[in-house]
Amino acid sequence: MALPLMLVPIPPSVASSDATVELEDVTKSYGVGATATLALDGISLRVATGEFLCLVGASGCGKSTLLNLVAGLDRPTSGTVRVSGGAALMFQDPALFPWLTVEQNVDFPLLMRRLPKLDRRRRVADLLEMVRLDDFARRRPHELSGGMRQRVALARALAQESPVLLMDEPFGALDAMTRDLLHDEIERVWRQAGLTVVFVTHNVREAVRLGDRVIVLSSRPGRIAAEYHVDLPRPRHIDSTENAELAAEITEQLRALGRPAAPA
């Protein structure tokens, strides 16, 4: 079984002082010759330390490919990817170990790092309190709701103590009410932990609700088609007039690229 969380330690010296993630002219293709598929083409992007960056685009535009490159799960065909301090990756599927309790799932990456038992116990307790699951430490995944399972996955990611959190549509399978609650939670944890977040979503309103900046990728091959700085004050509401107006503008940009996105 593949581990559900990946840690990619990279020396801090390779990144610019004001950027935690940098991509320079990154291209990714699969296959060779005439049958090769170009997934990403000439992506240059810098993510500032502490920034919450959202990526949107149609299915197949290379959003997940980009995350995999930043996470170190794949290598670019050309160009350079730099990450300062390492990255943890969260998926839409929380990928918890069903035979372990909540606290054991969160403890797993600490155990892999061979930290002392007492230190692990304290860290797990702190993380479960942070994601508001301290009363569910002895439960197993099947006893939790979908939103609670994602909060366990978030706590497990935070256990890596990586400065970068990569989130690949983590709330896509949840109902609207649960997703809205988790938007508040991830924003709170992002601030509390001082993370740099790169968040992939099909949902434009979600991107505007969460992001400091929204990057629009074109359909395959993925290129940066537009960039939006979200200057709306926090906390935000996904159904607010301001959120909806900017989401509608971004959705029009996506439609202009020739492929539909999730409705704004």
C-alpha positions as CSV (number, residue, x, y, z in Angstrom):
1,M,0.0,0.0,0.0
2,A,1.3,3.4,-0.9
3,L,1.7,5.8,1.9
4,P,-1.1,8.4,2.0
5,L,1.3,11.3,2.8
6,M,4.5,12.2,1.2
7,L,7.3,14.3,2.7
8,V,9.8,15.9,0.3
9,P,12.6,17.6,2.2
10,I,14.5,20.1,0.1
11,P,17.2,22.4,1.4
12,P,15.9,25.9,2.2
13,S,18.8,27.5,0.3
14,V,17.4,26.5,-3.1
15,A,14.4,28.8,-2.8
16,S,14.2,32.6,-2.9
17,S,14.0,34.3,0.5
18,D,10.5,35.5,-0.1
19,A,9.1,32.4,-1.8
20,T,8.5,28.9,-0.4
21,V,7.6,27.3,-3.8
22,E,9.1,28.3,-7.2
23,L,8.5,26.8,-10.6
24,E,10.7,28.1,-13.5
25,D,9.6,27.3,-17.1
26,V,8.3,23.9,-16.1
27,T,7.1,21.5,-18.8
28,K,5.8,18.0,-18.3
29,S,5.0,15.5,-21.0
30,Y,4.1,11.8,-20.9
31,G,5.3,9.4,-23.5
32,V,7.8,10.1,-26.3
33,G,7.7,11.1,-29.9
34,A,4.5,11.7,-31.8
35,T,2.4,10.0,-29.2
36,A,3.6,12.1,-26.3
37,T,1.0,14.1,-24.3
38,L,2.0,17.6,-23.2
39,A,0.4,18.1,-19.7
40,L,2.1,21.4,-18.6
41,D,3.8,23.9,-20.8
42,G,6.1,26.7,-19.6
43,I,4.8,27.1,-16.1
44,S,6.6,29.8,-14.1
45,L,5.1,30.5,-10.6
46,R,6.3,31.7,-7.3
47,V,4.3,31.1,-4.1
48,A,5.2,33.5,-1.2
49,T,5.8,32.2,2.2
50,G,2.5,32.1,4.1
51,E,0.4,32.5,1.0
52,F,-2.8,30.6,0.3
53,L,-2.7,30.0,-3.5
54,C,-5.6,28.3,-5.4
55,L,-5.3,26.7,-8.8
56,V,-8.5,26.3,-10.9
57,G,-9.1,24.9,-14.4
58,A,-11.0,22.3,-16.3
59,S,-10.4,18.6,-15.8
60,G,-7.2,17.5,-17.5
61,C,-5.5,21.0,-17.4
62,G,-2.6,19.7,-15.3
63,K,-3.5,20.9,-11.8
64,S,-2.8,17.6,-10.1
65,T,0.3,17.1,-12.3
66,L,1.6,20.4,-11.0
67,L,1.0,19.4,-7.4
68,N,2.8,16.1,-8.0
69,L,5.8,17.9,-9.3
70,V,5.9,20.2,-6.3
71,A,5.4,17.3,-3.9
72,G,8.4,15.5,-5.6
73,L,6.2,12.5,-6.7
74,D,7.2,13.2,-10.3
75,R,9.9,15.2,-12.2
76,P,9.4,17.8,-14.8
77,T,10.4,17.1,-18.4
78,S,12.2,20.4,-18.4
79,G,12.4,23.4,-16.1
80,T,13.0,23.7,-12.4
81,V,10.9,23.1,-9.3
82,R,12.1,24.4,-5.9
83,V,10.5,23.9,-2.5
84,S,11.9,25.2,0.7
85,G,11.6,22.9,3.7
86,G,9.4,20.1,2.3
87,A,5.8,19.6,1.4
88,A,2.9,17.4,2.6
89,L,0.1,16.3,0.3
90,M,-3.6,15.9,1.0
91,F,-5.9,14.2,-1.5
92,Q,-9.7,14.2,-2.0
93,D,-9.7,10.7,-0.4
94,P,-8.3,11.0,3.1
95,A,-6.6,7.6,2.7
96,L,-6.7,6.7,6.4
97,F,-5.6,3.3,7.7
98,P,-9.0,1.7,8.6
99,W,-7.5,-0.6,11.2
100,L,-5.9,2.3,13.2
101,T,-7.6,4.8,15.5
102,V,-7.7,8.5,14.8
103,E,-4.7,9.1,17.1
104,Q,-2.8,6.2,15.6
105,N,-3.3,7.6,12.1
106,V,-2.0,11.0,13.1
107,D,0.9,9.3,15.0
108,F,1.9,7.3,11.9
109,P,4.2,9.9,10.2
110,L,5.7,10.7,13.6
111,L,6.4,7.0,14.2
112,M,8.1,6.8,10.8
113,R,10.4,9.7,11.8
114,R,11.2,7.7,15.0
115,L,10.4,10.4,17.4
116,P,10.3,9.5,21.1
117,K,7.0,8.1,22.3
118,L,6.3,10.9,24.8
119,D,7.0,13.6,22.2
120,R,4.7,11.8,19.7
121,R,1.9,11.6,22.2
122,R,2.1,15.3,23.0
123,R,2.3,16.2,19.3
124,V,-0.7,14.1,18.4
125,A,-2.8,15.6,21.3
126,D,-1.9,19.1,20.1
127,L,-2.8,18.3,16.5
128,L,-6.1,16.7,17.4
129,E,-7.0,19.7,19.5
130,M,-6.0,22.0,16.6
131,V,-8.4,20.2,14.2
132,R,-11.0,19.9,17.0
133,L,-11.0,16.1,17.1
134,D,-9.5,15.6,20.6
135,D,-12.7,13.9,21.7
136,F,-12.5,11.3,18.9
137,A,-8.9,10.1,19.4
138,R,-9.9,6.5,20.0
139,R,-12.4,6.2,17.1
140,R,-11.7,4.4,13.9
141,P,-12.3,6.0,10.5
142,H,-15.5,4.1,9.8
143,E,-17.0,5.8,12.9
144,L,-16.4,9.3,11.6
145,S,-18.2,11.5,9.1
146,G,-16.5,12.5,5.8
147,G,-15.6,15.9,7.1
148,M,-14.1,14.4,10.3
149,R,-12.0,12.0,8.2
150,Q,-10.6,14.9,6.2
151,R,-9.8,16.7,9.5
152,V,-7.8,13.6,10.5
153,A,-6.0,13.7,7.2
154,L,-5.2,17.3,7.8
155,A,-3.8,16.6,11.3
156,R,-1.7,13.8,9.8
157,A,-0.3,16.2,7.2
158,L,0.5,18.7,9.8
159,A,2.3,16.1,11.8
160,Q,5.0,16.2,9.1
161,E,5.8,19.8,10.2
162,S,6.4,20.8,6.6
163,P,6.0,24.5,5.8
164,V,4.1,23.7,2.6
165,L,0.7,22.0,2.4
166,L,-0.5,20.8,-1.0
167,M,-4.3,20.1,-1.2
168,D,-5.7,18.2,-4.2
169,E,-9.5,18.9,-4.1
170,P,-9.7,17.8,-0.5
171,F,-13.3,18.8,-0.1
172,G,-14.6,17.8,-3.5
173,A,-16.5,14.7,-2.3
174,L,-18.2,16.5,0.6
175,D,-21.7,18.0,0.9
176,A,-22.0,21.8,0.7
177,M,-22.6,22.4,4.4
178,T,-19.7,20.2,5.5
179,R,-17.4,21.9,2.9
180,D,-18.3,25.3,4.2
181,L,-17.4,24.3,7.7
182,L,-14.1,22.9,6.6
183,H,-13.3,26.1,4.7
184,D,-13.4,27.9,8.1
185,E,-11.3,25.1,9.7
186,I,-8.6,25.1,7.0
187,E,-8.4,28.9,7.1
188,R,-8.0,28.8,10.9
189,V,-5.4,26.1,10.8
190,W,-3.5,27.8,7.9
191,R,-3.2,30.9,10.1
192,Q,-2.4,29.1,13.3
193,A,0.3,26.9,11.8
194,G,1.8,29.6,9.5
195,L,1.5,27.4,6.4
196,T,2.0,28.0,2.8
197,V,-0.9,26.3,1.0
198,V,-1.3,25.4,-2.7
199,F,-4.9,24.3,-3.1
200,V,-6.4,22.7,-6.3
201,T,-10.1,22.9,-6.9
202,H,-12.7,22.8,-9.7
203,N,-15.0,25.1,-7.6
204,V,-14.3,28.7,-8.5
205,R,-16.3,30.1,-5.5
206,E,-14.2,27.8,-3.2
207,A,-11.0,29.2,-4.7
208,V,-12.1,32.8,-4.1
209,R,-13.4,32.0,-0.6
210,L,-10.0,30.6,0.4
211,G,-7.3,32.1,-1.7
212,D,-5.0,35.1,-1.5
213,R,-4.5,34.5,-5.2
214,V,-6.2,32.4,-7.8
215,I,-4.3,31.0,-10.8
216,V,-6.3,29.9,-13.8
217,L,-4.8,27.2,-16.0
218,S,-5.8,26.7,-19.6
219,S,-6.9,23.3,-20.9
220,R,-4.2,20.8,-21.9
221,P,-1.5,21.7,-22.2
222,G,-1.7,23.6,-18.9
223,R,-0.5,27.1,-19.1
224,I,-1.1,30.0,-16.8
225,A,-3.9,31.9,-18.5
226,A,-4.8,34.4,-15.8
227,E,-4.0,35.5,-12.2
228,Y,-6.4,37.1,-9.8
229,H,-5.4,38.7,-6.5
230,V,-8.2,38.3,-4.0
231,D,-8.3,41.4,-1.9
232,L,-11.6,40.6,-0.1
233,P,-11.4,40.9,3.7
234,R,-11.4,37.8,5.8
235,P,-13.3,36.0,7.1
236,R,-15.2,35.5,3.8
237,H,-18.5,33.7,3.0
238,I,-18.7,31.6,-0.1
239,D,-22.1,33.0,-1.0
240,S,-21.4,36.7,-0.3
241,T,-22.0,39.1,-3.2
242,E,-18.3,40.1,-3.4
243,N,-17.2,36.4,-3.5
244,A,-19.8,35.6,-6.1
245,E,-18.9,38.6,-8.3
246,L,-15.2,37.7,-8.5
247,A,-16.0,34.0,-9.0
248,A,-18.3,34.9,-11.9
249,E,-15.4,36.9,-13.5
250,I,-13.0,34.0,-13.1
251,T,-15.7,31.6,-14.5
252,E,-16.1,33.8,-17.6
253,Q,-12.3,33.6,-18.1
254,L,-12.5,29.8,-17.9
255,R,-15.4,29.7,-20.4
256,A,-13.3,31.9,-22.7
257,L,-10.6,29.2,-22.7
258,G,-13.2,26.9,-24.2
259,R,-14.0,24.5,-21.4
260,P,-16.7,24.7,-18.7
261,A,-15.8,24.9,-15.0
262,A,-17.9,24.4,-11.9
263,P,-20.6,27.0,-11.9
264,A,-19.8,30.2,-10.0
